[in-house]
Amino acid sequence: MERDPLECNIIKNCAATLAGLGTAGMFNAGCPDRRCLEERLIELNRRLSPKGVLAEILLFRENTALIYVYRPTRLARCLAVPEAQEILLRYGYSSAEMSDSLERLRERFRESSGFPHEIGIFLGYPAYDVRQFIENNGRNYLCCGVWKAYSREEEARRVFSRVRHCSQVYQRALEKGASIDRLTVPEFAM
């Protein structure tokens, strides 16, 4: 049986989110047919949303789609952090509502050629570290893993280690034929 490339990409790139260790993940996927991808995401969200996970297109450009996989309840908490709200306000986010914020993030991607620095808030990185990354232009960090940490180095290193281990476990499970449905931890089980 041939594996669904979209599901394989999500498992490979967003294992921590599926496992409930992280807020969100994202990856670029080759996509010659946007409509087909949108239909696949609708079907996938039908299966994963009861477990507290959604997947959306953040940006579509030249046969490539930037896919964002996230846990809405965790994202809402990240967006509600006062320091995160201050950062987002600087970049034109006028609302802490998740749908408004995601739409503004899409605009920010369309406006720039790279990644908007505030993306760290949407990936669940500590707001302090996101602010320090912006202010230091990505330099002077204490350690680097899933994100560049400017505070709580030991805690960050523990998170990086757990995420790395989770990714390895999920990769092995994928190779053994595990489905995305089986690998997605329900929100109530976390």
Protein Blocks (a to p, Z undefined) as FASTA:
>chain_A
ZZdfklmmmmmmmmmmmnopafbdcdddddfblklmmmmmmmmmmmmmmnopacddfbdc
ehiacdddddfklmmmmmmpmklmmmmmmnopabfbfklmmmmmmmmmmmpmbdcfklmm
mnopafklmmmmmmnnopaifbdcfbccfbhkllmmmmmmmmmmmmmmmmmmmmnopafk
lmpccfklZZ
